[in-house]
Amino acid sequence: MRRLAPTFLRRGLKIAWKGQSFPIQRRREAVVARPSSFRESQEHVSLSDRQEAFLLERIPRDWDEEKINESLKLGGKDLGKDWRDHILLMRSRLGVSMGRALVKDNVDTPGITQEFPYGTTYRPMDKSDIEAFVEQCERFVNLSEDLRRLAAPENFLKILTITEVPSNYSRKDVAHILFKRCKVEVPPKDIVFRFKRWGRQGDTCYVRCPTPEAVDRCVQEIQELAVPKRAAHGSLFGAAFLWSSRATLFVSDPDLDFLLHGSNTWIFTTGWQEDMTVEEFLQVMNQLDFYPGRAHRHHITADGSSSFFMKFEHMDGATGAKRAMRRLKRLKWRWRIKQTIPFFAYARRIDIHRACEDRHEDELSDGDSDIDEPIHY
C-alpha cells in the first residue's frame, strides 16, 4: 500500500492526509525577540529623533540665503529674526553657491521642498552630519591652498592616495586610521579630499605623509582595509573597504601653468637622469617606438631626477595617449620597476576656476577621463 507523506499548510495550520485535512491546534510558546541587526535593535534611535538640522541640495546656484528663507516661510518654517544664523550656504572660493544649504531645525519636515524649485532634495542631519558638512564647507573654500601645498617640490614622493573613503568621513577620521593601522602620524591639514559635482565630498583623499618610507608602509597596510561606514557611530552601519596607492602625483610650477592648454593627449613620465635633455629623451622614446609630437622637461627636486611631459596626436590610435599609457605600463614591468615607484601618469589640470565661467570642468563628473581614475582589484 502506497503511503502519502503529510503536507503541512503554512497558513491554515492543517495537516493533509489522503485527501482529507484535519485542523491541528497551535501550541502557544513565548516568543523572545532577539535583535539580529541594528535595524531591529530596541536601542536604535531613528535619524528623525536625532535630527538637529536638515540639508537642502540641488538648490539653484543663483539663490542666496534670503531666497531660501522666503521659501521656508512659505512652507511654514519661520526661523525668526536671527534666521541668518540658522542657514549655512556652501560656497566655492569664488563666492559661487554650490546649491547646498544647511538649515538648523530639529523638526522633520520633508514636505518643505514643495516650496522650492523642482529637484531640490531634503535630508535630516544629526550632530555628526552637521560637523562633517561644516568641515566640508571650510575645506572646499581652502581647496586651492591645500592643493598648492601638496604640490610643493619637496612633497612629490610623499603623497598617498586613499580611495573608497565613505562620504561622511572627516580629516580626523582618516588621520586616526593612519595612526592606528600604519603608525603614521599625519596632521589633519595634510589630508585633502576630492570634491565632486554640487560640492559633494568624493571618495578619494590625498595624504601628505612625513617621509616616502611612510607612504610605502601605508600602501602595504591599507589594501582592502575594512573600516566603519560611519566613523561617528562605530561599526553599527556596516563596513567599507579602503585602498591606497601612489596613484596621484602633484606638480606645480609657473612654467607648467599654460602647458597643457586643455588638451587631453599629454602623458607624464618621471625617474629619468638628472642631466637628460629634451632631445636625448625624444631619441630614447623613438628607439622604444614612442613618437610624441612635443616634449617638455621638468626637474624633480625631491629625488633629483628629470620628468617629461609628452604630447601625442590623438587620444587613441596608433600614436595615441591611451596606447602610450598601456605600453609604458608594460615597459615598467619589463624594466622591473617596483609598483610603489612612480614612473608614468596621465597629466591633468585641476582647480582651474575663473569668475566668468559657469561650468568648472574639474567639478563635473562627466568631464573625467576613463584613464584618469585609478582602478583597483
Secondary structure, 3 states (H helix, E strand, C coil): CCCCCCEEECCCCEEEECCEEEECCCCCCCCCCCCCCCCCCCCCCCHHHHCCEEEEECCCCCCCHHHHHHHHHHCCCCCCCCHHHHEEEEECCCCCEEEEEEEECCCCCHHHHHHCCCCCEEEEECHHHHHHHHHHHHHHHCHHHHHHHHCCHHHCCCEEEEECCCCCCCHHHHHHHHHHHHCCCCCHHHEEEEECHHHCEEEEEEEECCCHHHHHHHHHHCEEEEEECCHHHHHHHCEEEEEEECCCCCCCCHHHCCCCCCCCCEEEEEEECCCCCHHHHHHHHHHCCCCCCEEEEEECCCCCCEEEEEECCECCCCCEHHHHHHHHHHHHHHCCCCCCCCCEEECCCCCCCCCCCCCCHHHCHHHCCCCCCCCCC
